[in-house]
Amino acid sequence: MPIDIFMTQLSPTMTEGKIARWLKKEGDTLESGEVMLEVETDKATMEVEVIDEGVLHKIIAPEGTLVTVGEAIGVIAEEGEEVPADYVPEGAGQEPVLETHGTPAAVEAEPKPSPVPAPREVAGEAPAVDMAAVERAADDKRIKASPLARRLAKQKGINLAAITGTGPRGRIVKADVEKAAKRGINLGGAESFVPREIRPLPAGLMPYHADEYDAIENSMMRKAIARRLTESKQQVPHFYLSVDVEMERLMDLRAQLNEAADGAFKLSVNDFIVKAVSKALVDVPAANASWADSHTYQHKHAHISIAVAIEGGLITPIVRFAEQKSIVDISNEIKELAGKARAGELKPEEYTGGTFSISNLGMYGIKEFQAIVNPPEGAILAVGGTEERVVAENGQAVVKKMMTLSLSCDHRVVDGAVGAEYLNALKKHLECPASVLI
C-alpha cells in the first residue's frame, strides 16, 4: 500500500518548514539512507534522508512550499504498485499524530470513558519525558493521543513522541500536553519557548513606493528570530547590570600564551571570556538557571551558548561542559562550531540545551550594549570591545585597557543580588586571568 511522506520536526523549535529542494523527482527509486530533499527550518537548511524505500510516486509539496510539521509532502509506492487516482494521504485535511520519527500515525477515535484508573502522578509535576520513545522510530509503533491533545500539541509545536501519556492505557490527553508545554518539552530538548505568530503590516499600509525598496523575503530563521525575541521582551522581565573590567593582565597573558604556542593555537579574548564565564557560574551557581512555571532548574554544568552571526541571521552553537575544558580546547571548539554554523552544518544537539549565553560585539567597535535573554536560559552576557580609557587610580588619572560587560537577566530566575554577585565573580577571573588556566 502507499506510504505517505510527512514534514518531520528537524529541530526542537521547528513547527513548520519550507521545501528548499527536491533531490528526487516523481518516478525515482528511493533507497534507505539517500538524501531525498532539503528543508529550510528556523535554524538551517537540512537534508532529509529516505526512511521507507520504494518509488517516489507523487510530490505533494513542491519547492518553495511552507509546510506545517506533520503534514504530507509526498507519497511513496512499492515497485510496480498501482496507486488509486483518488488516494488522499493521511496528513491531507486533518490533524495527524506524529510517530517517534516525526511521521503521522493513524487517527484514533476518541474512546469512551474507561473505569481503568490513570497512572498516579505526583502533584505539581509534569509527566516524565520518555526520551527512549524518541529513539524508537524503527519500532513503527503508533502513539495514542486524543484528538484534542493532538491539536494542542500541533499548536504548541510539541512532538508527542517526547511525552508519556497519563490517560487510560498510556493515552496522551490534553493535560499531558499542557504540562509538557510548561516544562518546555518539544523534541525532548531544554527549550521552553513556543513563539506566537506575529501578523505583518498589511501591504496596503506600507508607506513606501514600490520602486523605492527591494522586498527581501524573510527566511525561516529570520521569522523565528523575530518571534522568539519579540516574545522574550514581552514576557521575560529583563533587568540589566554593567561592570567595567581592567584588561591589562589578560591582554598580556594572551600575548604570552600565543607567542609560546608558536602557531599551535591562537587564543582570542572571547576564548578567555567563555572560560571565565563558566568558572564564574561554578562560583555562583544560582546564576546558571532556567525558569519554568512549576520549577526553577539550577544547572550542574556550564553549557555556554555563543551568538554567531551568519547570513540571514544568527545562531547560538554551544560549548558544553565549558567549566571542565581547557581554554585551548574551548578555543578550538568555538572555531569548529562557528565554521559549521556559517556553513549551515550544525546538528540540533549542537545549538540546543544551553544554560547561559554570550553575545560579543567588541570586534565591531561597540563599547557597550544590552542583549535580549534567550529563554529558557536565565541570563545573557553582552561583551563590548577592549579600549584604552582614562581612569582614576590612587587619585591619579591613568590610561588603562578597559572593557564593559553588561548582564541581562530574567528576574524570575536571577535576582539583582545574584546578578551582581555573578558579575563580580566574572570580573575577578578576568582581572586575574591566570585563574582561568587552573
C-alpha distance (Angstrom), angle and dihedral (degrees) to the residues before:
residue distance angle dihedral
M1 . . .
P2 3.84 . .
I3 3.81 118.7 .
D4 3.79 118.2 -142.8
I5 3.82 121.2 -137.7
F6 3.79 114.6 -144.8
M7 3.79 136.2 -167.5
T8 3.81 103.7 -97.3
Q9 3.81 126.1 -148.7
L10 3.81 99.9 -107.8
S11 3.79 97.9 175.9
P12 3.81 132.1 29.0
T13 3.83 93.2 -110.7
M14 3.81 96.7 40.8
T15 3.82 116.7 121.2
E16 3.81 97.2 157.7
G17 3.78 138.5 11.8
K18 3.78 138.1 -159.4
I19 3.80 120.4 -128.8
A20 3.80 101.1 -120.4
R21 3.79 99.2 176.5
W22 3.80 140.0 -13.6
L23 3.80 109.8 -139.1
K24 3.80 90.4 -172.8
K25 3.79 126.5 54.6
E26 3.79 131.0 -152.0
G27 3.78 110.2 -71.4
D28 3.83 94.9 26.8
T29 3.80 119.3 130.8
L30 3.80 113.8 -116.0
E31 3.79 121.4 -146.4
S32 3.80 124.7 -171.1
G33 3.81 113.0 -94.1
E34 3.80 96.0 23.5
V35 3.79 118.4 124.0
M36 3.79 107.2 -109.5
L37 3.82 102.6 178.8
E38 3.80 145.3 -18.3
V39 3.81 122.0 -116.1
E40 3.80 126.8 -162.9
T41 3.81 108.9 -138.7
D42 3.79 132.5 179.4
K43 3.81 88.7 -87.9
A44 3.80 108.9 33.4
T45 3.79 145.8 -31.3
M46 3.80 105.8 -80.5
E47 3.79 135.2 -169.9
V48 3.81 120.5 -119.1
E49 3.79 116.0 -150.4
V50 3.80 128.8 -149.4
I51 3.82 112.3 -96.5
D52 3.82 101.8 169.0
E53 3.80 116.1 44.9
G54 3.79 124.1 -138.5
V55 3.80 136.9 82.5
L56 3.80 123.9 -40.6
H57 3.79 96.6 -117.8
K58 3.80 100.1 176.0
I59 3.82 140.0 3.2
I60 3.81 108.0 -144.7
A61 3.82 98.2 176.1
P62 3.84 111.5 46.0
E63 3.79 124.0 -157.8
G64 3.80 113.3 -63.0
T65 3.82 94.0 29.0
L66 3.82 117.6 135.2
V67 3.82 108.3 -138.9
T68 3.82 130.5 -172.7
V69 3.81 116.3 -127.0
G70 3.81 108.3 -90.8
E71 3.82 97.0 26.1
A72 3.81 120.8 123.0
I73 3.82 117.3 -100.6
G74 3.81 101.4 170.1
V75 3.80 148.6 -9.1
I76 3.82 129.9 -119.1
A77 3.80 122.5 -156.9
E78 3.78 130.6 -170.0
E79 3.79 118.8 -106.7
G80 3.82 107.6 -74.1
E81 3.82 94.1 2.7
E82 3.80 117.9 143.9
V83 3.80 111.6 -136.4
P84 3.83 113.8 -154.3
A85 3.80 113.2 -110.4
D86 3.81 90.4 -127.1
Y87 3.81 94.8 49.3
V88 3.82 111.6 139.0
P89 3.85 120.1 -166.1
E90 3.80 117.9 -124.2
G91 3.81 92.6 -113.8
A92 3.81 94.1 55.9
G93 3.79 112.5 103.8
Q94 3.81 97.2 -13.0
E95 3.77 140.1 77.5
P96 3.81 108.1 -101.9
V97 3.77 131.1 -148.9
L98 3.80 113.1 -123.7
E99 3.79 119.5 -127.1
T100 3.80 119.7 -144.8
H101 3.82 92.8 -86.8
G102 3.81 92.4 45.6
T103 3.83 97.9 -92.6
P104 3.83 114.9 132.2
A105 3.77 116.1 -115.6
A106 3.78 128.5 -149.0
V107 3.79 115.7 -69.1
E108 3.78 113.8 -111.0
A109 3.75 122.9 -147.6
E110 3.78 114.3 -112.0
P111 3.81 105.5 -95.4
K112 3.77 123.1 -130.4
P113 3.79 117.4 -106.0
S114 3.78 111.5 -73.3
P115 3.79 128.6 -152.1
V116 3.80 88.9 -137.7
P117 3.82 105.9 111.5
A118 3.80 119.5 -123.1
P119 3.82 118.0 -115.7
R120 3.78 111.9 -83.7
E121 3.80 114.3 -99.7
V122 3.78 128.9 -158.9
A123 3.78 109.7 -112.7
G124 3.78 114.2 -102.3
E125 3.78 95.0 10.4
A126 3.80 126.8 112.8
P127 3.82 118.5 -125.6
A128 3.80 113.2 -85.7
V129 3.78 119.0 -92.7
D130 3.81 107.6 -115.8
M131 3.81 98.0 -147.5
A132 3.80 89.9 174.7
A133 3.79 87.9 64.6
V134 3.78 89.7 61.7
E135 3.81 89.1 56.4
R136 3.81 96.3 48.3
A137 3.79 98.7 79.7
A138 3.79 91.7 125.5
D139 3.80 91.6 60.3
D140 3.84 90.4 71.1
K141 3.83 90.0 -147.3
R142 3.77 117.2 160.5
I143 3.78 120.4 -124.4
K144 3.79 116.1 -125.0
A145 3.79 112.9 -138.0
S146 3.77 136.3 146.3
P147 3.83 117.7 -108.9
L148 3.82 89.7 -113.9
A149 3.82 91.1 52.3
R150 3.80 90.5 48.8
R151 3.79 92.3 50.2
L152 3.82 92.6 47.5
A153 3.82 92.0 47.1
K154 3.79 90.6 51.8
Q155 3.81 91.8 50.1
K156 3.81 91.8 50.2
G157 3.81 95.6 41.6
I158 3.81 93.6 -118.5
N159 3.80 122.6 154.2
L160 3.80 106.9 -133.8
A161 3.81 89.4 -151.2
A162 3.82 88.5 73.0
I163 3.83 93.7 59.0
T164 3.80 131.6 78.8
G165 3.80 109.5 -145.5
T166 3.80 122.3 -129.0
G167 3.80 96.4 -164.2
P168 3.81 126.9 99.4
R169 3.83 111.4 -49.0
G170 3.82 90.7 1.5
R171 3.79 94.8 -58.5
I172 3.82 115.8 163.9
V173 3.80 111.4 -121.1
K174 3.80 134.7 -174.0
A175 3.82 93.6 -91.4
D176 3.81 91.2 56.3
V177 3.80 91.9 54.6
E178 3.81 92.8 46.1
K179 3.80 91.9 51.6
A180 3.79 91.3 45.9
A181 3.80 89.7 52.8
K182 3.80 90.5 53.1
R183 3.79 90.5 53.3
G184 3.78 92.3 46.4
I185 3.82 98.5 -114.0
N186 3.80 116.9 163.0
L187 3.79 111.4 135.2
G188 3.77 90.4 -4.0
G189 3.82 93.2 -81.9
A190 3.79 129.4 127.8
E191 3.77 99.8 -104.8
S192 3.80 112.4 111.0
F193 3.76 98.4 179.4
V194 3.81 118.9 109.7
P195 3.80 106.3 177.6
R196 3.77 122.7 -139.3
E197 3.75 122.0 -132.1
I198 3.79 115.9 -96.8
R199 3.78 115.0 -151.3
P200 3.82 113.5 -131.9
L201 3.77 122.6 -129.6
P202 3.83 107.0 -87.3
A203 3.80 112.4 -103.2
G204 3.79 91.4 -119.7
L205 3.80 90.9 61.6
M206 3.81 96.2 53.8
P207 3.85 104.5 117.9
Y208 3.80 94.7 -148.4
H209 3.78 135.5 92.1
A210 3.80 115.4 -114.6
D211 3.81 92.8 -119.7
E212 3.81 92.6 54.6
Y213 3.79 100.4 68.9
D214 3.79 145.0 31.9
A215 3.81 112.4 -123.2
I216 3.82 105.5 -137.6
E217 3.80 112.9 -167.1
N218 3.81 112.2 -123.6
S219 3.79 111.7 -116.3
M220 3.80 122.4 -133.9
M221 3.81 88.0 -105.0
R222 3.81 93.5 51.5
K223 3.82 91.3 49.1
A224 3.81 90.9 49.5
I225 3.81 91.9 49.5
A226 3.81 90.6 50.0
R227 3.80 93.1 49.2
R228 3.80 97.1 44.2
L229 3.80 97.1 45.3
T230 3.80 93.5 43.9
E231 3.78 90.7 52.2
S232 3.80 91.5 44.7
K233 3.80 91.9 55.8
Q234 3.80 91.3 44.6
Q235 3.80 99.0 46.0
V236 3.81 107.2 24.2
P237 3.83 115.2 77.0
H238 3.80 99.9 -133.5
F239 3.76 126.2 -161.9
Y240 3.79 127.7 175.1
L241 3.81 136.1 -141.4
S242 3.81 127.2 -176.2
V243 3.79 134.3 -166.7
D244 3.81 134.6 179.3
V245 3.80 116.2 -130.3
E246 3.79 127.0 -158.6
M247 3.81 106.8 -130.5
E248 3.83 102.9 -175.8
R249 3.82 96.0 104.8
L250 3.79 94.4 42.1
M251 3.79 93.7 50.8
D252 3.82 90.8 48.8
L253 3.83 92.8 48.2
R254 3.80 91.5 47.3
A255 3.81 90.9 52.1
Q256 3.81 91.7 48.9
L257 3.81 93.9 48.9
N258 3.80 93.4 47.3
E259 3.81 90.7 48.8
A260 3.81 92.1 48.8
A261 3.83 90.7 48.3
D262 3.83 90.0 63.9
G263 3.82 91.2 -153.4
A264 3.82 97.2 -42.7
F265 3.79 88.9 113.6
K266 3.80 139.8 -11.2
L267 3.78 118.6 -144.2
S268 3.81 121.1 -151.4
V269 3.78 128.6 -155.2
N270 3.80 87.0 -110.3
D271 3.81 90.6 59.2
F272 3.80 89.6 57.9
I273 3.80 90.5 47.2
V274 3.82 93.2 52.4
K275 3.79 91.6 50.4
A276 3.82 92.8 44.4
V277 3.83 90.6 48.5
S278 3.81 90.7 53.9
K279 3.82 92.6 46.8
A280 3.82 90.7 50.2
L281 3.82 90.1 50.9
V282 3.81 87.9 57.1
D283 3.80 89.0 50.3
V284 3.84 92.8 47.5
P285 3.84 106.6 27.1
A286 3.81 92.1 171.7
A287 3.82 87.7 73.7
N288 3.82 90.9 57.0
A289 3.79 95.9 73.5
S290 3.81 145.2 115.8
W291 3.79 131.5 -148.6
A292 3.81 128.8 -125.2
D293 3.80 126.6 163.6
S294 3.80 94.6 -107.9
H295 3.80 102.2 29.8
T296 3.78 144.8 20.2
Y297 3.79 109.3 -133.2
Q298 3.81 112.7 -144.7
H299 3.79 107.3 -163.7
K300 3.80 123.6 -136.0
H301 3.80 95.4 -151.8
A302 3.80 136.6 42.2
H303 3.81 109.5 -115.5
I304 3.80 100.8 178.5
S305 3.82 118.8 -154.5
I306 3.81 111.4 -152.8
A307 3.81 118.6 -160.5
V308 3.81 110.4 -129.0
A309 3.80 121.0 -173.1
I310 3.80 112.3 -134.3
E311 3.78 133.6 169.6
G312 3.79 108.7 -65.8
G313 3.79 97.4 10.4
L314 3.79 141.9 -28.7
I315 3.79 138.9 -72.5
T316 3.80 133.4 -164.0
P317 3.81 114.2 -132.9
I318 3.79 113.0 -168.8
V319 3.79 132.7 -125.8
R320 3.80 101.1 -152.8
F321 3.81 123.9 -149.8
A322 3.80 89.0 6.5
E323 3.80 91.4 165.7
Q324 3.82 89.0 64.2
K325 3.82 97.9 47.6
S326 3.79 131.0 85.5
I327 3.77 118.5 -114.6
V328 3.82 90.0 -112.5
D329 3.82 91.2 53.9
I330 3.81 89.9 48.1
S331 3.80 90.6 49.9
N332 3.81 93.0 51.4
E333 3.80 92.4 45.3
I334 3.80 93.1 50.5
K335 3.80 91.2 52.0
E336 3.81 91.2 49.3
L337 3.81 94.2 47.1
A338 3.81 93.1 45.7
G339 3.81 90.4 51.7
K340 3.79 91.9 49.9
A341 3.81 90.4 46.8
R342 3.80 93.2 54.2
A343 3.80 90.3 46.1
G344 3.82 91.4 50.1
E345 3.79 91.3 -120.1
L346 3.81 101.9 121.5
K347 3.79 116.4 127.1
P348 3.85 118.7 -136.2
E349 3.80 91.6 -108.6
E350 3.82 88.7 57.5
Y351 3.81 95.0 60.3
T352 3.83 105.1 30.0
G353 3.78 130.8 73.6
G354 3.80 100.9 41.4
T355 3.80 119.8 156.7
F356 3.84 100.9 -163.5
S357 3.83 132.9 17.2
I358 3.81 135.5 -143.2
S359 3.80 124.5 -160.8
N360 3.82 113.4 -173.3
L361 3.82 119.4 -169.8
G362 3.79 95.5 157.8
M363 3.81 92.2 108.8
Y364 3.83 87.9 63.2
G365 3.80 93.0 57.5
I366 3.81 94.1 -103.3
K367 3.79 111.9 152.9
E368 3.81 100.3 -167.9
F369 3.82 139.6 -8.0
Q370 3.79 142.1 155.6
A371 3.82 119.7 -119.8
I372 3.82 128.0 -151.7
V373 3.80 117.5 -109.3
N374 3.81 113.6 -108.2
P375 3.83 105.7 -140.3
P376 2.93 136.0 -105.7
E377 3.81 85.1 29.4
G378 3.79 113.7 88.6
A379 3.81 99.7 -140.8
I380 3.80 146.3 15.0
L381 3.80 128.4 -158.4
A382 3.82 119.2 -139.1
V383 3.82 111.9 -154.8
G384 3.80 122.4 -157.1
G385 3.79 128.3 -164.3
T386 3.79 127.5 -79.5
E387 3.80 111.3 -111.0
E388 3.77 140.7 161.5
R389 3.80 112.8 -98.3
V390 3.76 136.0 174.8
V391 3.80 107.8 -114.7
A392 3.78 134.6 171.3
E393 3.81 117.5 -106.9
N394 3.80 122.1 173.7
G395 3.77 89.5 -19.3
Q396 3.80 93.1 -52.0
A397 3.83 130.2 108.5
V398 3.82 109.2 -120.6
V399 3.81 134.3 169.8
K400 3.80 116.2 -120.5
K401 3.80 138.8 165.8
M402 3.80 106.1 -103.7
M403 3.80 138.3 178.6
T404 3.81 130.6 -166.0
L405 3.80 118.9 -140.9
S406 3.81 121.8 -167.7
L407 3.80 122.5 -164.7
S408 3.82 119.3 -155.8
C409 3.79 111.5 -160.6
D410 3.79 137.4 -168.7
H411 3.80 100.0 -129.0
R412 3.81 91.3 -151.7
V413 3.81 88.2 67.5
V414 3.81 108.2 20.2
D415 3.80 119.2 44.5
G416 3.79 122.6 -154.1
A417 3.80 94.0 -102.5
V418 3.82 91.6 49.9
G419 3.79 91.3 48.9
A420 3.80 91.2 49.7
E421 3.80 91.9 47.5
Y422 3.79 90.2 50.5
L423 3.82 94.0 50.0
N424 3.79 90.7 49.6
A425 3.82 90.6 51.5
L426 3.80 90.4 49.0
K427 3.82 91.7 47.9
K428 3.80 89.8 51.7
H429 3.82 92.7 54.2
L430 3.80 93.2 47.0
E431 3.80 94.7 47.1
C432 3.82 90.1 46.9
P433 3.83 96.7 38.5
A434 3.80 95.7 172.3
S435 3.83 85.6 75.8
V436 3.81 91.1 70.2
L437 3.81 90.1 58.1
I438 3.80 94.1 56.2
